[in-house]
Amino acid sequence: MKKSIFYHAGCPLCVSAEQDILNFIPENEVEVIHLGQDKAKVRDAEAAGVQSVPALVLANGNVLHINFGASIEDLK
């Protein structure tokens, strides 16, 4: 089964959203990627359709943008 991916940048809004996501989705079904620490993954996030973080890319490819912490452009 393909995992969902939660992208964030480490800001308080993102960390709060991460905690909420992990309450909804079991940890073994979601990969958490901190784009502020792993800049190489910014391209992957952008290719998946992420325009801002925090964002959750579902296993089916749909992107859920959660509030607005930072633009993907700001993370490049």
Secondary structure in CASP SS format (residue, H / E / C, confidence):
PFRMAT SS
TARGET T0000
AUTHOR 0000-0000-0000
METHOD secondary structure of the structure
MODEL  1
M C 1.00
K C 1.00
K C 1.00
S E 1.00
I E 1.00
F E 1.00
Y E 1.00
H E 1.00
A C 1.00
G C 1.00
C C 1.00
P H 1.00
L H 1.00
C H 1.00
V H 1.00
S H 1.00
A H 1.00
E H 1.00
Q H 1.00
D H 1.00
I H 1.00
L H 1.00
N H 1.00
F H 1.00
I C 1.00
P C 1.00
E H 1.00
N H 1.00
E H 1.00
V E 1.00
E E 1.00
V E 1.00
I E 1.00
H E 1.00
L C 1.00
G C 1.00
Q C 1.00
D C 1.00
K H 1.00
A H 1.00
K H 1.00
V H 1.00
R H 1.00
D H 1.00
A H 1.00
E H 1.00
A H 1.00
A C 1.00
G C 1.00
V C 1.00
Q C 1.00
S E 1.00
V E 1.00
P E 1.00
A E 1.00
L E 1.00
V E 1.00
L C 1.00
A C 1.00
N C 1.00
G C 1.00
N C 1.00
V E 1.00
L E 1.00
H E 1.00
I E 1.00
N E 1.00
F E 1.00
G E 1.00
A E 1.00
S E 1.00
I H 1.00
E H 1.00
D H 1.00
L H 1.00
K C 1.00
END
